[in-house]
Amino acid sequence: MVSLSSKASAFMAGQDRPIAGSRNMSSRGSFLPSLDQMVAATELQGLKILDLEIMRGHYAETPKQWRLNFHNNIDDVRKHYDDTFIKMWNFYLLGCEYF
């Protein structure tokens, strides 16, 4: 799982200027378990899942709006970030939106 929310927050606050290609854009050691893994862990604890809703379709609109807002403000973004960051951020948002 990649988390750029802290980068976005820092950008909005004008506090961060990432270095192109820096590895500080990922959450080292983070892990996003699969549904099977979460069900197995739940059962190991003696718990039962009574309801399950896949939120992917609902969530897709959120990164879409982030991406549109990002590109609507691209002139300001370019004042603070290089093309490498812009491409990576766009790739991340598209990934969240479509996958």
Secondary structure, 3 states (H helix, E strand, C coil): CCCCHHHHHHHHHCCCCCCCCCHHHCCCCCCCCCHHHHHHHHHHCCCCCCCCCCCHHHHCHHHHHHHHHHHHCHHHHHHHCCHHHHHHHHHHHHHHHHC
